[in-house]
């Protein structure tokens, strides 16, 4: 395999890894949004956004 082929293969792997990471970030953002929403609807005595 030439170094150019190696680099191309590595790039494809990185792109896949990046796509996976972005998917996980989106999932985490959704979870954080849900938790924040739940906390805001909960008791507002401990909430600093009164």
N, CA, C and O atoms as a printed pandas DataFrame, in Angstrom:
     atom_number atom_name residue_name chain_id  residue_number  x_coord  y_coord  z_coord
0              1         N          UNK        A               1    0.845   -1.195    0.000
1              2        CA          UNK        A               1    0.000    0.000    0.000
2              3         C          UNK        A               1    0.888    1.255    0.000
3              4         O          UNK        A               1    1.847    1.339    0.767
4              5         N          UNK        A               2    0.574    2.195   -0.835
5              6        CA          UNK        A               2    1.356    3.432   -0.869
6              7         C          UNK        A               2    0.960    4.313    0.312
7              8         O          UNK        A               2   -0.064    4.086    0.956
8              9         N          UNK        A               3    1.774    5.307    0.581
9             10        CA          UNK        A               3    1.460    6.201    1.699
10            11         C          UNK        A               3    0.186    6.991    1.417
11            12         O          UNK        A               3   -0.555    7.337    2.337
12            13         N          UNK        A               4   -0.069    7.276    0.122
13            14        CA          UNK        A               4   -1.293    7.991   -0.234
14            15         C          UNK        A               4   -2.512    7.121    0.077
15            16         O          UNK        A               4   -3.516    7.620    0.585
16            17         N          UNK        A               5   -2.425    5.832   -0.224
17            18        CA          UNK        A               5   -3.529    4.915    0.079
18            19         C          UNK        A               5   -3.724    4.801    1.588
19            20         O          UNK        A               5   -4.851    4.762    2.081
20            21         N          UNK        A               6   -2.599    4.748    2.315
21            22        CA          UNK        A               6   -2.676    4.686    3.775
22            23         C          UNK        A               6   -3.378    5.911    4.325
23            24         O          UNK        A               6   -4.235    5.803    5.202
24            25         N          UNK        A               7   -3.017    7.070    3.811
25            26        CA          UNK        A               7   -3.613    8.321    4.283
26            27         C          UNK        A               7   -5.099    8.363    3.968
27            28         O          UNK        A               7   -5.899    8.825    4.783
28            29         N          UNK        A               8   -5.469    7.882    2.787
29            30        CA          UNK        A               8   -6.877    7.875    2.397
30            31         C          UNK        A               8   -7.683    6.964    3.318
31            32         O          UNK        A               8   -8.786    7.308    3.742
32            33         N          UNK        A               9   -7.115    5.799    3.620
33            34        CA          UNK        A               9   -7.785    4.850    4.507
34            35         C          UNK        A               9   -7.939    5.457    5.904
35            36         O          UNK        A               9   -8.989    5.342    6.536
36            37         N          UNK        A              10   -6.883    6.096    6.361
37            38        CA          UNK        A              10   -6.899    6.721    7.685
38            39         C          UNK        A              10   -7.951    7.835    7.731
39            40         O          UNK        A              10   -8.659    7.988    8.727
40            41         N          UNK        A              11   -8.044    8.597    6.663
41            42        CA          UNK        A              11   -9.017    9.684    6.581
42            43         C          UNK        A              11  -10.443    9.146    6.667
43            44         O          UNK        A              11  -11.293    9.720    7.347
44            45         N          UNK        A              12  -10.694    8.042    5.973
45            46        CA          UNK        A              12  -12.021    7.423    6.024
46            47         C          UNK        A              12  -12.347    6.984    7.450
47            48         O          UNK        A              12  -13.470    7.164    7.922
48            49         N          UNK        A              13  -11.354    6.404    8.134
49            50        CA          UNK        A              13  -11.568    5.977    9.518
50            51         C          UNK        A              13  -11.876    7.174   10.402
51            52         O          UNK        A              13  -12.772    7.113   11.244
52            53         N          UNK        A              14  -11.135    8.266   10.214
53            54        CA          UNK        A              14  -11.347    9.470   11.013
54            55         C          UNK        A              14  -12.730   10.060   10.759
55            56         O          UNK        A              14  -13.394   10.521   11.688
56            57         N          UNK        A              15  -13.158   10.043    9.508
57            58        CA          UNK        A              15  -14.480   10.573    9.176
58            59         C          UNK        A              15  -15.574    9.755    9.841
59            60         O          UNK        A              15  -16.564   10.304   10.326
60            61         N          UNK        A              16  -15.391    8.430    9.863
61            62        CA          UNK        A              16  -16.375    7.565   10.533
62            63         C          UNK        A              16  -16.387    7.847   12.032
63            64         O          UNK        A              16  -17.452    7.969   12.637
64            65         N          UNK        A              17  -15.203    7.949   12.628
65            66        CA          UNK        A              17  -15.100    8.244   14.058
66            67         C          UNK        A              17  -15.775    9.569   14.375
67            68         O          UNK        A              17  -16.489    9.690   15.369
68            69         N          UNK        A              18  -15.542   10.563   13.519
69            70        CA          UNK        A              18  -16.111   11.893   13.718
70            71         C          UNK        A              18  -17.636   11.840   13.666
71            72         O          UNK        A              18  -18.317   12.450   14.491
72            73         N          UNK        A              19  -18.164   11.102   12.687
73            74        CA          UNK        A              19  -19.618   10.967   12.552
74            75         C          UNK        A              19  -20.200   10.314   13.807
75            76         O          UNK        A              19  -21.247   10.734   14.301
76            77         N          UNK        A              20  -19.520    9.285   14.321
77            78        CA          UNK        A              20  -19.975    8.615   15.546
78            79         C          UNK        A              20  -19.983    9.583   16.721
79            80         O          UNK        A              20  -20.930    9.617   17.506
80            81         N          UNK        A              21  -18.915   10.371   16.832
81            82        CA          UNK        A              21  -18.811   11.332   17.931
82            83         C          UNK        A              21  -19.914   12.375   17.855
83            84         O          UNK        A              21  -20.521   12.716   18.870
84            85         N          UNK        A              22  -20.174   12.882   16.655
85            86        CA          UNK        A              22  -21.205   13.894   16.493
86            87         C          UNK        A              22  -22.577   13.339   16.883
87            88         O          UNK        A              22  -23.406   14.044   17.459
88            89         N          UNK        A              23  -22.798   12.062   16.558
89            90        CA          UNK        A              23  -24.055   11.408   16.923
90            91         C          UNK        A              23  -24.175   11.330   18.448
91            92         O          UNK        A              23  -25.241   11.590   19.006
92            93         N          UNK        A              24  -23.078   10.973   19.112
93            94        CA          UNK        A              24  -23.089   10.883   20.569
94            95         C          UNK        A              24  -23.299   12.260   21.190
95            96         O          UNK        A              24  -23.990   12.389   22.200
96            97         N          UNK        A              25  -22.702   13.288   20.587
97            98        CA          UNK        A              25  -22.879   14.655   21.090
98            99         C          UNK        A              25  -24.346   15.057   20.991
99           100         O          UNK        A              25  -24.894   15.652   21.919
100          101         N          UNK        A              26  -24.982   14.732   19.866
101          102        CA          UNK        A              26  -26.403   15.059   19.704
102          103         C          UNK        A              26  -27.243   14.357   20.762
103          104         O          UNK        A              26  -28.153   14.955   21.337
104          105         N          UNK        A              27  -26.933   13.075   21.020
105          106        CA          UNK        A              27  -27.661   12.332   22.051
106          107         C          UNK        A              27  -27.496   12.996   23.415
107          108         O          UNK        A              27  -28.462   13.149   24.162
108          109         N          UNK        A              28  -26.248   13.393   23.735
109          110        CA          UNK        A              28  -25.992   14.028   25.021
110          111         C          UNK        A              28  -26.703   15.369   25.126
111          112         O          UNK        A              28  -27.234   15.711   26.183
112          113         N          UNK        A              29  -26.714   16.130   24.037
113          114        CA          UNK        A              29  -27.398   17.425   24.039
114          115         C          UNK        A              29  -28.891   17.234   24.315
115          116         O          UNK        A              29  -29.498   18.013   25.049
116          117         N          UNK        A              30  -29.477   16.186   23.717
117          118        CA          UNK        A              30  -30.893   15.888   23.965
118          119         C          UNK        A              30  -31.113   15.553   25.438
119          120         O          UNK        A              30  -32.061   16.037   26.057
120          121         N          UNK        A              31  -30.229   14.723   25.995
121          122        CA          UNK        A              31  -30.351   14.331   27.398
122          123         C          UNK        A              31  -30.243   15.546   28.306
123          124         O          UNK        A              31  -31.019   15.692   29.251
124          125         N          UNK        A              32  -29.279   16.420   28.021
125          126        CA          UNK        A              32  -29.096   17.624   28.831
126          127         C          UNK        A              32  -30.336   18.504   28.730
127          128         O          UNK        A              32  -30.787   19.058   29.732
128          129         N          UNK        A              33  -30.885   18.633   27.530
129          130        CA          UNK        A              33  -32.094   19.423   27.337
130          131         C          UNK        A              33  -33.248   18.880   28.152
131          132         O          UNK        A              33  -33.994   19.641   28.767
132          133         N          UNK        A              34  -33.397   17.558   28.157
133          134        CA          UNK        A              34  -34.477   16.926   28.915
134          135         C          UNK        A              34  -34.282   17.129   30.412
135          136         O          UNK        A              34  -35.237   17.420   31.133
136          137         N          UNK        A              35  -33.040   16.975   30.883
137          138        CA          UNK        A              35  -32.767   17.153   32.305
138          139         C          UNK        A              35  -33.023   18.590   32.724
139          140         O          UNK        A              35  -33.612   18.838   33.776
140          141         N          UNK        A              36  -32.583   19.533   31.907
141          142        CA          UNK        A              36  -32.769   20.951   32.216
142          143         C          UNK        A              36  -34.254   21.273   32.294
143          144         O          UNK        A              36  -34.706   21.963   33.208
144          145         N          UNK        A              37  -35.004   20.764   31.325
145          146        CA          UNK        A              37  -36.447   20.995   31.286
146          147         C          UNK        A              37  -37.101   20.428   32.545
147          148         O          UNK        A              37  -37.936   21.079   33.173
148          149         N          UNK        A              38  -36.713   19.216   32.898
149          150        CA          UNK        A              38  -37.281   18.548   34.074
150          151         C          UNK        A              38  -36.969   19.350   35.338
151          152         O          UNK        A              38  -37.831   19.514   36.201
152          153         N          UNK        A              39  -35.726   19.851   35.444
153          154        CA          UNK        A              39  -35.334   20.622   36.625
154          155         C          UNK        A              39  -36.114   21.924   36.706
155          156         O          UNK        A              39  -36.497   22.346   37.797
156          157         N          UNK        A              40  -36.356   22.566   35.567
157          158        CA          UNK        A              40  -37.085   23.830   35.564
158          159         C          UNK        A              40  -38.541   23.624   35.974
159          160         O          UNK        A              40  -39.145   24.493   36.602
160          161         N          UNK        A              41  -39.105   22.458   35.611
161          162        CA          UNK        A              41  -40.492   22.182   35.971
162          163         C          UNK        A              41  -40.599   21.668   37.403
163          164         O          UNK        A              41  -41.685   21.612   37.979
164          165         N          UNK        A              42  -39.448   21.295   37.964
165          166        CA          UNK        A              42  -39.436   20.797   39.337
166          167         C          UNK        A              42  -39.560   21.950   40.315
167          168         O          UNK        A              42  -40.144   22.986   39.998
168          169         N          UNK        A              43  -39.003   21.763   41.513
169          170        CA          UNK        A              43  -39.122   22.805   42.538
170          171         C          UNK        A              43  -38.264   23.998   42.135
171          172         O          UNK        A              43  -37.096   23.842   41.778
172          173         N          UNK        A              44  -38.848   25.179   42.195
173          174        CA          UNK        A              44  -38.114   26.373   41.793
174          175         C          UNK        A              44  -37.517   27.071   42.990
175          176         O          UNK        A              44  -36.963   28.161   42.846
176          177         N          UNK        A              45  -37.613   26.472   44.184
177          178        CA          UNK        A              45  -37.015   27.100   45.359
178          179         C          UNK        A              45  -35.497   27.017   45.271
179          180         O          UNK        A              45  -34.793   27.914   45.735
180          181         N          UNK        A              46  -34.994   25.936   44.672
181          182        CA          UNK        A              46  -33.555   25.783   44.523
182          183         C          UNK        A              46  -33.082   26.272   43.163
183          184         O          UNK        A              46  -31.908   26.156   42.812
184          185         N          UNK        A              47  -34.035   26.825   42.401
185          186        CA          UNK        A              47  -33.724   27.262   41.034
186          187         C          UNK        A              47  -33.219   28.700   41.050
187          188         O          UNK        A              47  -33.828   29.554   41.695
188          189         N          UNK        A              48  -32.133   28.983   40.362
189          190        CA          UNK        A              48  -31.572   30.339   40.354
190          191         C          UNK        A              48  -32.225   31.206   39.278
191          192         O          UNK        A              48  -31.877   32.378   39.132
192          193         N          UNK        A              49  -33.168   30.639   38.526
193          194        CA          UNK        A              49  -33.789   31.381   37.427
194          195         C          UNK        A              49  -35.166   31.941   37.823
195          196         O          UNK        A              49  -36.056   32.056   36.981
196          197         N          UNK        A              50  -35.331   32.282   39.090
197          198        CA          UNK        A              50  -36.631   32.796   39.552
198          199         C          UNK        A              50  -36.912   34.182   39.012
199          200         O          UNK        A              50  -37.961   34.757   39.304
